[in-house]
Amino acid sequence: MRYSVTHKDETFEVEVHEVAPHAYDVTIDDGETVRVDAFKTPRTVYSILLGSRQYEGSVDPREDGTLDIHLGSSAFDFHVIDQRRQLLVGSTAGVATGVQEVRAQMPGKVVKIMVSVGQEVARDDALLILEAMKMENEIRSPIDGVVVKIGVVEGEPAEVDQLMVIVEPPDAK
């Protein structure tokens, strides 16, 4: 699985392949691949073996998509987006403008609709939750604007490329 990982102002492409139970090959920015042994203990503590060095730490996900990672007495904040989530929210390159049709990037079930027609939304506000590939994915607004159409029904399936929500910029009318 490929991830975009941002720490402070730097973004890295990280590829992780499980090669055995609790063993992973990790490559950062297409550099050298490193074998990492990681095991989650009954608590929320992970034991990580990297080469001959052992680390213990915790990973606490937050609602905003960041991970609080504690290794020893050090704490780090990372924002992690996996390939599936990037497909669901679309390309992060550039800023969307104009009327935006938010479409399903993969089939799934609409778990919850969080907006209504006529509601003002800001860029990155949650529009709905789509369950796809056994994961709940928050679909967010690509622009500041107003919801002008909802094309899906809560509890019903969404097919690939199905229109889910239309958001117009506030000055579109």
C-alpha positions in Angstrom: 0.0 0.0 0.0 1.2 3.5 -0.9 0.8 6.4 1.5 1.4 10.2 1.4 2.9 11.2 4.7 3.3 14.8 5.7 5.3 15.9 8.7 5.6 19.7 9.3 6.0 21.1 5.7 7.5 17.9 4.1 5.6 15.3 2.3 7.0 11.8 1.6 5.7 8.9 -0.5 5.9 5.8 1.6 5.3 2.3 0.3 4.6 -0.5 2.7 4.3 -4.2 1.8 3.5 -6.9 4.4 6.0 -9.7 3.6 5.1 -11.9 6.6 3.0 -11.6 9.8 4.3 -8.5 11.6 7.1 -8.0 8.9 7.0 -5.2 6.4 9.2 -3.8 3.6 9.1 0.0 3.8 10.3 2.3 1.1 10.4 6.1 1.4 10.4 8.3 -1.7 11.5 5.3 -3.9 14.8 5.1 -1.9 16.2 2.1 -0.1 13.8 -0.5 1.1 14.1 -1.4 4.8 12.6 -4.4 6.6 10.6 -3.4 9.7 9.2 -5.9 12.2 6.2 -4.4 14.1 3.9 -5.9 16.6 1.0 -4.3 18.4 0.9 -5.3 22.1 -2.5 -5.8 23.9 -2.3 -2.1 24.8 -1.9 0.6 22.2 1.9 0.2 22.3 3.8 -1.0 19.2 7.1 -2.8 19.4 9.2 -2.1 16.3 12.4 -3.8 15.3 14.4 -1.8 12.7 17.6 -3.6 11.9 19.1 -4.4 15.3 17.4 -1.5 17.1 14.2 -1.9 19.0 11.7 0.9 19.6 8.4 1.1 21.5 5.8 3.6 20.8 2.2 4.5 20.4 0.1 5.7 17.5 -3.1 7.6 18.2 -5.2 8.6 15.2 -7.1 11.9 15.4 -10.3 13.0 13.6 -8.4 15.4 11.4 -6.4 12.7 9.8 -3.2 13.2 11.7 -1.5 10.6 13.8 0.1 11.4 17.1 3.2 9.1 17.2 5.2 8.8 20.4 8.6 7.1 20.4 10.2 7.1 23.8 10.1 10.7 25.0 9.6 12.2 21.5 6.2 13.0 20.0 5.5 13.6 16.2 2.4 14.6 14.3 2.0 13.0 10.8 -0.8 13.5 8.3 -1.3 10.2 6.4 -3.4 9.6 3.4 -3.5 6.1 1.8 -4.1 5.3 -1.9 -7.8 4.5 -1.4 -8.5 7.8 0.4 -6.7 9.7 -2.3 -8.8 8.0 -5.0 -12.0 8.8 -3.0 -11.1 12.5 -2.5 -9.6 12.9 -5.9 -6.3 14.5 -6.9 -4.8 16.9 -4.4 -2.8 18.6 -7.2 -4.1 22.1 -7.7 -7.1 23.9 -6.2 -10.6 23.2 -7.5 -12.6 26.1 -8.9 -16.1 26.5 -10.3 -19.0 24.1 -9.9 -17.8 20.8 -8.5 -19.5 17.5 -9.1 -18.3 15.1 -6.4 -18.5 11.6 -7.8 -17.8 8.2 -6.4 -14.3 7.0 -7.2 -15.1 3.4 -6.3 -18.3 1.5 -5.5 -19.5 1.6 -1.9 -22.4 2.2 0.4 -23.5 5.7 1.5 -23.4 5.4 5.3 -24.3 9.0 6.3 -25.0 12.2 4.5 -23.7 15.1 6.5 -25.1 18.1 4.5 -28.3 19.2 3.0 -29.2 21.2 -0.2 -28.7 24.9 0.4 -26.1 24.4 3.1 -22.9 26.4 2.9 -19.7 24.4 3.2 -16.1 25.2 3.4 -13.3 23.5 1.5 -12.6 20.2 3.3 -15.9 20.1 5.2 -17.3 16.6 5.3 -20.1 16.0 2.8 -20.8 12.3 3.4 -19.4 9.0 4.6 -18.9 6.3 2.0 -18.1 2.8 3.0 -15.8 1.2 0.4 -13.5 -1.8 0.6 -14.6 -2.3 4.3 -13.4 1.2 5.3 -15.5 4.3 6.1 -14.2 7.2 4.0 -15.2 10.8 4.7 -15.9 12.5 1.4 -15.0 16.2 1.7 -15.9 19.4 -0.3 -13.3 20.4 -2.8 -14.3 24.1 -2.6 -16.0 26.7 -0.4 -19.6 26.9 -1.6 -23.2 25.9 -1.4 -24.6 22.3 -1.8 -27.0 22.5 -4.7 -27.7 18.8 -5.3 -27.4 15.5 -3.4 -27.5 12.6 -5.8 -27.3 9.7 -3.4 -29.4 8.3 -0.6 -28.2 7.3 2.9 -28.0 3.6 3.2 -28.0 3.0 -0.5 -25.1 1.9 -2.8 -23.1 4.3 -4.9 -21.6 3.1 -8.1 -18.3 4.2 -9.7 -18.6 7.7 -11.2 -22.1 8.2 -9.7 -22.8 11.8 -8.9 -23.0 12.2 -5.1 -23.0 15.9 -4.4 -22.8 19.2 -6.4 -21.2 22.2 -4.7 -21.3 25.6 -6.3 -19.0 28.4 -5.4 -20.9 31.2 -3.6 -20.6 33.6 -6.6 -21.8 31.1 -9.2 -25.3 32.5 -9.4 
